[in-house]
Amino acid sequence: MAGWWSPPGERGTVSSPSSRAVFPSAVSAVEAAGECQLALAAEAWPESVVLRVRMGLHTGEAHVQDGDYVDHAPINRCARVKAAGHGGQVLVTKATSDLAGHGLGSGFGLKRLGEFRLRDLAQPELIYQLTHASLRAEFPPIRTLAERTGNLPLQVSSFIGRERELQQTAAALGEARVVTLTGVGGVGKTRLALQAAAEVAPRFADGAWLCELAPVRDPAGVDDAVAAVFSVTAQAGQGTREALVESLRSKELLLVLDNCEHLLEGAAALAGVLARSCERLVILATSREALGIDGERLVPVPALELPGADADLSTISEAEAVRLFAERAAEVKPGFAVTTGNATAVAAVVRRLDGIALAIELAAARIPAMTPAELARRLERSFAVLGTGRRGAVARQQTLRAAIDWSFQLLGEPEQALLARLAVFAGGCTLEAVEAVCSGDGIDPDAAFELLAALVARSLVVAEEKGPGTRYRLLETIRQYGQEHLGQYGESERWRARHASYYAGLLTQVREDAHDPNPEVFWAVRLSAERDNLLTAWSWAIGTGNVGTAFAILAGFAPVEVRTTYPLVLAGEAALELPGAAAHPGYPLALAVSAVFASTRMDVTGAEELCRRAAEASARQATPDWRVEATVCAARTNIATTTGAFADAARFAEQAAGIARAGGDLADAAVELTIAAGCHLLIGHAPAAVPLATEALALARQIGAPALIASGLLAVGVAVAGTDPDQARACLRESRELSTMLGYQSAIDLVWATTIAFFVGDHAATLELGRGAIRGLQWAGRFRMAPVLYMISGALLTSRPDAAAIIQGAAETYGAESPMFARPTSAVTAALGEERAQELRARGAGMDWDQAIAYTLSQTAVGL
């Protein structure tokens, strides 16, 4: 008989090494452990000193050779049992319990805790706890393997109320082999089942497993659905049910069968067979009615607790239904709370919904668009339209699909049409987009807003404030419902085409207002919100072979101002392969923009080939488009920067600036001049950079474009940082003030800002601005990342030299080394030594893109 004990080293305790003792009998060992715990508990310890000792006992045969134990298996098992306990707790294995359980005296007893998997033990161990009237009885769950098996999903929302039902379910699962939660649709059976399963999962050595039956349509498919959960495949001549029984017969697990009501025959048949054949398997089912099999224990799930009609604020706030409504409303409208002013209305809402959880959550989602009082009144009117005020009528609506059906059927035909058409948008939209895309065929453009407002009022559309503007979006479940509705009437392609056509011209449209000195919403901010819509339009164009739409989207990215301010990279080559692409008049420009995208992805060979094809295609046109030549120069600037040919990059950028100026696009000329200035800085030619940056700023001021002025200021600041740091700081400050006014700063501007901070020796600002640049550059192309990584490396050198070397190694992967960053590179070598620096740089160079970004961001966070 072996025993281990040790203070666990918990907070407020004294820790010391473990001790081991061997006893001639199990009874003497268990009683000795108990007497020891009693003595420790009775000791008058000094103030603030608490000694809690955990003990483990196991019985096994001792094998001794030359005075030492040669079989350590019983001792190791005992040690693992001890390690699972808490201070003041005595744990006993089944082997010891079998020998000592009925022979214990002095008031000692054993309580069965259950079977657990312990570290380094191949098989689960049945554990008991030593009990005594003078010893602590309740402890946290014992420490078992962290990796519990099962597939229960993690819940992302809080679980409200249901304490009584949780206790009932947990108790039933300990007493019956099949437990069914019953109740009306939407009452919360699934959520309760998942919560209960998660709480009792430690009882089951083989975990808790969920099988969702809602997608299954045929009762005969229940067996296959459960088999899929456990990856069970029937052998030749064997049925699926037989294979399941064979696989699960020896398992100790909890199986949750969710949504059985439409598959009662199949679910009941399988549950009955498993209950009879797998003695350690327990089933928890959810259904609107009982499975009707022998041994089934029913746990009715009632509606959430409701406040009385004359309840005060405190009573209303504490009711389960109100707590659920308040918490879910606060999730969509931060700051929402039940107050004296709205408590009566909230109580009316949850009472009108009969405490049905799903209905309450759907109602709470409406709070951003209406007050509780408005919601309560609308619910009253809606039920009146149904022709009945009976509470049972509400309950029958409360599956999610039925709830949406119910809401949809209450709408007039124009509202129904608009709701369905809104499903073509991804990530929301503006009112202007709704009017342009969804009007016609029963919807007057001038009436679109009133219809949209009506949908917001019914919580079918979510209205969100984005700066001074409002965006409208559908909940995803409602969006899917709308897509199905369009599909049923054969209208999907028509409205998707309208959507794609609108967003194909959006880039060009918004740039017309790009230089408004007092924009309501800066154009790049708006485009940032439209990223999903642009990608959806692009996917539709490629998927349907619509060359015109695809080329229109690409043409929108031709201005360098758009590409650098709103860096969305598309796979342009996909459009070039569409039927009829080569004959389209937009083909040369599409080739050139695709070359820019390829160069941004650091595909040097592909970009060069696309540049060649673009130039040839443009030359074949009767009137060549100057934008093609300028865009090709921009792509070659990127290629040269990637390969370290910075002088060539500067030349191409200056050439692009001249072409843009000749074409009348002073904005693009200003942007290309800032790029040219940056290229000169990369080769250490600050004197050549200053006039280019100064000219870029002058053009921006001439145009009166705040965003371009902010960029020009940064370019000047970087160019003069080495000779006039005060002017550089002033440029940075003024630029950031402009960006704050606009509510936007491009990734490229963040690179410039980081550079100024680095050059003037502000390491904290370098790290802070560099973090923002990294996040932005994840969309803007990896070749621009290298300078940022070099600068972050330099800022970390003093405090974290190892990290600085690793980040430098990553920088070398994403861009050619520049004389501009020679000093931080040599400084790392000087600080660490050549051998150590090279070793760490190699580690950085071996990181993939995601690893390099994650590591750099983590190190900058520590550095700040």
N, C-alpha and C positions, 0 to 999 in steps of 0.2 A: 504494500500500500504506500503510495507516494503522495506528498502534499507540497504545494508551492504557495508562498505568500510574499507579498511585497506592498509597501506604500506606493500608490499609483502616481505620485508626483503631480497631483492636481493642485490647482491654485489654492493657497492657504494651507498646504500640507507640507510635511517634511518627507523628502524622498531619500531612499537608500536602496542598495542592491537587493535583489530577491534572495530568499532563503528556501531551502528544500529540506524536508524531513520524511523519514520512512517509518511506517507503523506496522505492527504485526497483524492488525485486524482493521477492517473498514470501520467498525463501530467506534473503536478507540480513536481513530484518526478524525472522524467527523465530530465526535464529542470534544476532542482536544481543540479543534478549530473553533467550535462554538464557544468553549470556555475562554479561549484567547480573545475572541471578539467581545464577550461580556466583560472581561477584565479591561480591555481597552476602552470600552464605553463607560465604565465606572471610574476610570482614572481621572483625577483632578488635574487637568492639564493647565499650564500657564495661559494667561490671557492671550488671545489671538493665535494660539497654537492648536491645531486640530490634527490628530493622527488617525487616518483612515487606512486600514489595511485590507487589501483584497486577497482572497485565498481560493485555490482550486484543488480539488481532490479527485484522484482517479485510482482505480485498482487494476493492477496487472502483475504478471509473474516476473520476479526478479532473477536475472541471470548474472552471476558474479564469477569473475575469473581473476585470480591474483589480487583479490581484495578490491576490485573495482567492477562497476557495472559494464557489461559488454553489450547489452540490449537496451538502448535508450528510448525505444518507442513508447513504453508506458510513461517515462519521465517527460518526454517531449509532448505527449498528449496532455499530461497534467499541466505543463507550462502553458499550453495553448488555452486550456480551460481557464486558468488563472488570469491570463491576459485579456480574456473576454469580459471579466467582471469589473465592478466599480468599487471604490473605497468603502469598506465596511460590509462588503458582500462576500458570501461563501458560495462557490459554485461546485456542484458535484456531478460526476458523470453517471450514466445509467449503470455501468458496472459496479460502481461504489454504492449507488442507491439500492440495487438489487440485494446486496449483501448486508447493508446497514439499515435500510429503511424501517424494518419492523423491530429492530433491536435497540433503537435509540432511547435513551432515558433523559432525565433532568429537563423535561419540557421541550426537547429538540424535535424538529420534524423536517420533512422535505416537501417542497412545492415544485411541481412540474412546470418548467418554463417553456419547453418545446424543443424541437429539433433544429439545430443550426449548423451552418457551415463555418468552420473555424480555419484560420490561416494554417497552411501547410498540411492539413488533414484531408485525405482524399474523400472520405465519407462523412456525411453529417453526423453530429453528435447530439444525443438526447441529453439535455441539461436540466438539473434540478437546483433549487436554491435552498440553503439551510434556513430554517425559521425558528424563532423563539419569541416569546411574548416581550422580552426585554431588548430585542434586537430590531433594527430598522427593517421594515418589511417591503417598502416600495423603493425601487431603483429605476433609473433610465433603462431603455432596452440594452441588452448586453451587446458588446462589440463583436459583430460578426463580419464576414467578408463584405467589403463595400460594394462589390460588383454583384448585386442581386439580379437573378435572371428574371425575365419577363419582358413584356412589351407595352406596359401601361404608358400612355402619353403623358408628358409633363403638362400640367395645367397652367395656363398663362393668366388666368383670372382667379380672384380670391373665391373661396367657398364661404357662402353666407348662411348662417343659421343651421338648421337641420340637426342640432345636437341630439335630439331624442331619436330621430330616425337613424342617425349614425350608430348610436348605441344599440338600437334594436337590430340593425343589420349585422353589426359585428358579433352580437350575441348569437343571432340565428346562424351565422356561418360557423360558429363553434359547436352548434348543436345539431344541425341538419346538413345533409349532403347536397340538397338542391334548395336554393333560396331564390325567390322571385320577387322583385320589386314591381308593384303594380300601381297604376294610376293613369289619369287622363294624359293625352298627348301634350307635351310642353311643360308638364309639371316639374320636371327636373330629375327624372329617373336615371338618365345616363350620368349626369353629373354626380348624383349621390352614389351611384354604383362605383364610379371611378375613384371617388374620395374614399369610400369604404374599403375598396380593394387595395388602395395604396396603404391604408392604415393597418390592415390585417396581413399584408404581404409578408412581413417577417415570420408569420406562423408557418409559411409554406417554403420548404427547402428548395423546391424547383420553381418558385416565383409565382407571380400573378400575370395572367395572359388575357388579352382582350381580343374578342372576335366580333367585328362589327357586321351585323346581318342586314343593315338597311339597304345596301346595294344588291342583296340577293333577291331575286324575284320568284324563284321556284323553290318550294319546300324541299325538293330533292337535292337542292344545292347547298343545304346546310352542312352536310358532311364534308363536302369539298372545301367550303369556306373555313371550317375549323382545321381541316387537314393542311390548308395553306398556311395558317398561323404557325403551325408546328413543323412545316416543311415535311410532312408525311406523304409518302407516295406508296400506293398499293402495289404489291408484287403480282406477278402473273397468277390468275386464278383467285385473287383475294379482292374483296370489296373494300371501299374506302373506310367504311365503318369498322370493319375487322382490323384494318391497318391502324386505325386510330386507337382502338382498344389495346392492340399489341404494343403500340408505342407508349401509351400513357398508363398502362397497367401498374408499373412500378413507380410512377411519379407521385410526388406530393406537391400538388399545385392547385391554384385557384383559377378557374376558367370563367371569364365574364362573357356571357352571350347577350349582346346588346341589340335591342329592337327585334323582339321575337314575334310581335303580334301578327304580322302578315305571313308568318311561316310556322304557325303553331304546331302543325302536324309534324313537320320535319324536325323542329327544335325539340319538341317533346320526346319524339322517338329517340333521337341521339342522346339527349340528357338522361333518359331512362336507362339506356344501355350503358353509358359511361358510369352512372351512379351504381349500377349493379356489378359492373366488371372491374372498376378501378377504385379500390377501397380508400385510397388516400387522396382522391381527387374530389374537390368541392366545386359546385357550379353556382354562380350568381347570375341570374337572368333579369332582364328588364322587359316588361311587356305590359300592354294595356289590359291583359287578362291573364289568368293563371295558365301554366302549361298543362295542368291537370294530370300529373303523374304521382305515383305513390311516393310518400316521404317528402313531398314538396312543402316548404315553409314559405308562407306569403308574408311580405312586409308591405302593407299599403303605404303609398307615398302621398300624403295629403298636400293641398295647396299651402303656400307659405302663410305664416301667421299674419293676420290682418289687424289693423287698429280699429277700435270701435268708432262708432259715428260721433261720439262726444269725447273722444280721447284728447288729452292735452298734448303739448309739444313733446314732452319727455316720453310719454307712452307711444305717440306716433313714431318718434325717431327710433325707438327700440324694437318696433315690430319687424319681423323678418322681411316681409315684403317691402317695407319702406327702406330698410337697410340695403337690400339688393338694388332697389331703384336708385337710391342716393349714390351708392358706390359706382354703379354703371354710368350714371349721368355725369359724375365727376370725371370719369375717364374720357368722356368726349367733350366736356365743358369744364376745364379745370377751375376749381373754386366753387363749383356748385355744392350747396349744402341745404339741408332741410332747416328752414327758419320759421320764425313766427309768421312771417308774411306768406309763405308758400306751403306750410305744413298741411293745412286743410285740403288744398288742391292735390297735393301728393297723395294724401290718404284717399281722396276720392278716386284718383287714377288707379291705385293698386286694388282698391275695393272693386272698381268697375271691371278690372281684369281678373277678378276672382283669385288673386294671389298666384296666378299661373306664371312660373318663372320665365319662360320663354317670351310670353306676352309682355311682361314687365321689362325685360331687357330690350325688346323691340321698341317699347314706348320710351324708355330712358334715352335711346339713341336719338329721339326727336328733340331733346331739350336744347341743343344748340340753335334750333330754328323756332322754338316757341316756349312760352312759359308753362309751368305746370297747370295753371288755370286754363290757358288756351287749350292745352292738351286734353284736360278733363272735359271741356266743352265739346271738343272735336270728337272725342270718343263717344260721347252721348249721341251726337248727331249721326255718327257712323252706324251705331247699333240700331238707331231708329230706321235708317235706310234698309237694314236687313229685315225689317218688319217684325222684329221681336226684341224684347228687352230681357229675355230669360238668360240667366247666368249660364245655363248649360249651352246656350247657343254660342257664347263667347268661347267656352272651353273647346268646342268642336273645331274652332278655327286655329287652334294653337300648335299645330306643327309649323315649322318654319315655312314650308311651301304653302300650306294652307293660309298662313298669316299673310303672305305676299299675295296669294290669289285673292284673298278677301280684300286687301287694300286695293289691288288692281281693279277688281270688279266695281269698286265704289267710284272709280274715276270716270269722267266723261270721255268720249271718244278722242278728242284732241289731246287730253292729258295722257290717255293710254298710248296714243301714237308717239307722243314726245318721250314718255318714259322708255318705250322700246327703242327708239332711235338713239337715246342717250347712251345705250349700251355699247355703241361703237367707239366711244371715247375710252381712253386708257389713262388712269391717273388724274381724272378730272378735266375741266374745261372752263373757259370763260363764257360770259353771256354772249359776246360777239361770235364765238365759235358755235354756240347753240343756234343762234339766229342764222348763221351762214350754212351750217350743215343740216340742221333738222327742219327748216321751214319748207313749206310747200305741201301739197296733198293734204289739205285740211288744217294746216298750221300757218297762219299769217305771220310773217316776220315780226310785225309790230305787236302781235299777241304772245310772242314766245316768252317774254319775261313774266307775264301774268301766269301763264301755264307753268313755268318753271317755279315761280313762287308758290303756286298751289302744291306742287310736288314736294317742295321743301317743307311746307306746312304739314304735309302728311307723312313726313319722315322717310319718304321714298328717295329723296335727293338730299345730300348733305351739303350745306353751304358753309364754306370755310373762308375766313378772312386771310388774305395773303397781302400784307402791307395795306395800301389803300384800296386794293382790288378784292374782288370776291371770286372764288372758284367753286364750281359745283361738281360733285361726284356722286356716284352710286355706290352703296355698299356692294361688296363683291357678289353676295348672294343675289341681290336684286339685279345687278348687272348681268349675271348669268341667266336669270329669269327673262330679262329683256332680250338677250341674244336668242334664247329659245323661241320667244314670241316672234321675233323677226324671221327666224328660220321656218317656223310653221307657216308663215304667209309668203315665203319665198322672197323676202325683201332684204336679206342680209347683205348680199353683194352690192345692191344699189346704194345703201346707206354707207357701207364701208368705202365704196368708191367716192362718195361725196366727202367723207371724212378725209380720205387720202388726198383728194384734190385740194381741199382747204389747207391742209398742213404742208403740202408740197409748195404752196406759195407763201407760207407764213414767214419763212426766213427773209424773203425779198420784201414782203410787206412791212415787217417790223423794222427793217433797216432804213426804210424811208423816214421813220420817225426817230432813228437812232441818235441824231444829233440835236434833238430838242433840248435846250438847256434846262428846261423845267418839266421833265417827263413825269406823268402820273405814276407810271411804273417803268423803270429802266428796262429797255428791251431785252437785255441779257437775263434779267431776273425772270421776265416772262418766259423766255425760251427755256430757262432751267426747269420751270414747272411743266413745260410741254415735252420733256424728253421722251416720256413713254408714248405720247401721241405721235411724235415724229418717228420713233422706232416702229410703232404699229403701222403707220402709213408706209414706211419703207418696206416692211415685211409684206404688206398687202401688194405693193407694186411689184416686188420681186416674185411673190407667189403667183400672181395672176399674169405676169409677163407684160405689165403695163410700162412700156419704155418711157412714155412721155412723163408719167408721174415720177418714175425713178430718176430720170434725168433732171426734172425740175427740182427735186430735193437736192441732188448733187449740186446743181447750179446755185442753190441758196448758200452753199458753203464756199463758193468761189472767192468772195471777198475775204482777204486775209484778216480784216477786222472781225468778221464773224468767226472764223476758225480759231483765232487766238483768244477771243473773248468768250466764246461759247464752244468749248472743245469737245464735240461729239464726233467720234471716229466711226465711220461706216465702212463696210466691205464693198467699196465701189465696184470691184471687179465683177460682182454678181450681176449688176445692171448691164455691164458691157457685153455679157454673154447672152442677153435676152434676144429673141428673134426680132430682127429689124433694127437693132441698136446701131449698127455701123452706118445705116442709111439715114439715121435721124440727124437733123441739123444740130442738135445739142451734143452729138457724139464727141467732138474734139474737147469741149469743156468738161464733159464727164470723164474723159481720159485724164485730163490734167488734174481735176479734183481727186480722182482715184489715186493718182501718183502722189499727191500730197498725203492722203490717208495712208498709203503704203509706206511712205518715208517716215511718217509719224510712228508707224509700227516697227520702224528700223529695218524694213525689208528693202535693203539698198538695191539689190538686183531687180526686184519687181518694180520698184519706183523708177529706176533708170529706164527700164523697158517701156513703162507707161508714158514717161516723159517723151521718149523718142516717138512713140505712136501718136501722142497728142500733137507734137510739132508737125508731123507729117500730115495728119488729118486736117489740121488748121491750114496748112499750106495749100491743100487741095480746094479749100473753099474760095468762092469768088471774092468775098469780103471777109478776111480773117478777123476773128474776135480778139481784141487786145487782151481780154481777160485770160485767154488761153495761154498766151506768152507770159503774162505776169504770174499766172498760177504755176506754170512749168518752172519759172525761176524760183518761186517759193519752194517747190518740191526739191529742187536742186540745192537750195540753201539748207534744207533739212538733211539731205544726203551728205553734203559736205561737212556739216556739223557733226553728224554721226561718225564719220570716218576721220575726224580730226583735221580736215582741210579747212581751217577757220578763215584763212585769207580768201579762199574760193567762195566760202559761204558769205563773207562780207560783200564780195563782188556781185554775187547773184542777188543779194538783198538790195543793194544799191540799184542794180539794173531793174529789179521789180518795182522799186520806188519810182524810177524814172518813167517806166511804162504806165504805171497807175496815174502819175501826174499828167502825162500826155493824154490819157484817156479821160481825164477830168475827175478822177476819184482821189481827191486830196486826203480823204480819211485813210484809204489803203496806203497812199504814199507815206503818210505820217507813221503808220504802223511798220512798214518795211524799213523806214529810216531808223526806227528804234531797234529793229532786229539787226540791221547793219552795224549800228553802234555796239550792240552786244557782241557781235562776232569780232569786231576789232579789239574789244576788251579781252576776249578769250585768248587772243594772241599777244596780249600785253601792250597794245597800241592805244593807250588812253588818249593821247593827243589827237589821233584820228577819229576817236569816238565822240569827242566833245562837240565838234561842229555838226555832226550828223544828229546827235541827240537834241542839240539846240534848235536845229531846223525842224525836227519832228515836233517839238513843243510849239514852235511858232505856227506851224500849219494847224495844229490842234486848236490853238487859240483863235486862229483865223476862222476856222469852221465853227468854233464855239461849242465843241463837244466835250462835256465834262469828263467822260471816261477816257477819251484820248488825251486830254490835258493831264489827267492823273498818270497815265502811262508815260507821257513825255517828261513829266517832272521826275519820275523814277529813273528814266534813261539818263537825264542830265545828272541826277544825284549819283548814279553809279559811275558816270564818266568822270566826275570831279571829286569823288570820294578820296582818292589818293592825294590830291593837292589841296582841297578845300573841304575838310570834313564838316565844318559848320554849315556850308551851303548844302552839302549832301543831306545832313539831318533836316535842314529846313525844307528841302524838296520832298523828303520822305513824309514829313509832318503834313505839308500841304496836300500831297497826293492822298494820304490816308483820310484826310478830312473830306475830300471830294468823294472818295469811295464810300465813306460812311453816309454821305448825303444820298448817294445813288443806291445804297443798300447792296452793293455788289463789288467784288474785286476778283478779277480773273486770276487764274492760276499763274499766267505769265507775269502779271503784275506782282504777285506774291513772290515770284522768283527774284524780280528786280528789288523788291523791298528787302528780301532776305540778304541780297548781295550788299546793299547799302549798310545794313546793320552789321554784316560781317566785316566789311572794309573799315568801318569806323570803330570796330572793336567792341561792339555791344553784343556779347555772347548770349545773354538772356533773350534779347529780341531776335537774334539769329535763330535760336531754337524755337521760339514761339512762332515766328513768321514761317520758318522752314517747315514746321508741322502742317500749317495751312497749305503751303505750296505742295507738299507731298500728297495731301488728300486731293487737291485739285488736279495734279498731274497724273493721277491714276486714269483720268479720262483724256488727258492732253497729249499723251505720248511719252514713252519711256526715255527717249533720247534726251529730253529736257531735264530728266531727273538727276543726271550725274552732277551738274553744278551744285544742286541743292544738297546732295549727299556729301560732296566735298566740303561745303561750307559748314554743315552740321558737324562733320568730323572735326573741323578746325575749332569749332566752338566747344566741343567736348574734350579737346586734347588735355587741358589742364586737369579737369576733374575726373575724366574717365578715359585714359589713354588707350586701354585695350579696346573699348567700344569704338573709339575714334579710328583705330586701325582696321577693325572689321568693317565699319561703314565705308572706309576708303576702298576696301577691296570690292564691296558691292558697287561703288561708284564706277570703278574701272570697267565693270561689266556692262553698264548702261551708257557709256559715253567715252570718247577719247580723252585722255588726260590733257589738260590745258596748262600753259605757263601761268595762267591766272591763279592756279591752285598749287603751284609748285611749292610755295612756302609751307602750307599745312602738311603736304606730303612729306617734305624733308623734316619737318618738326616732329612728326610721328616717329620717323626712323631714329631721330636723335634722342627722343624720349624713351624708346623701348629697345633700341639696338636693332641692327639690320635683321638678324635671324628671327627675333621675336616679332618684329613688325611684319616681315614677310609671311610668317606662320599665320598671324591673325588676318592679314589681308587675304590670304588664300581661303580662310574660313568664310570671309565675306563674299568673295568671288564665287564660292560654291553654293551660295544661297539662291533659291529661285526668287522670282519677283515678289510673291506674297511674303515670303520669309524675310527678305531684305526690308520691305516696307514695315512689316510688323516689328522687326528688331529695331529699326531706326526710330519709329514712333515710341517704342517702349523706352529707349535710351534717352530720347529728348524729354520724355515725361519725368524720368528720374533726374535729368540734368536741370530741369526747371524747379 
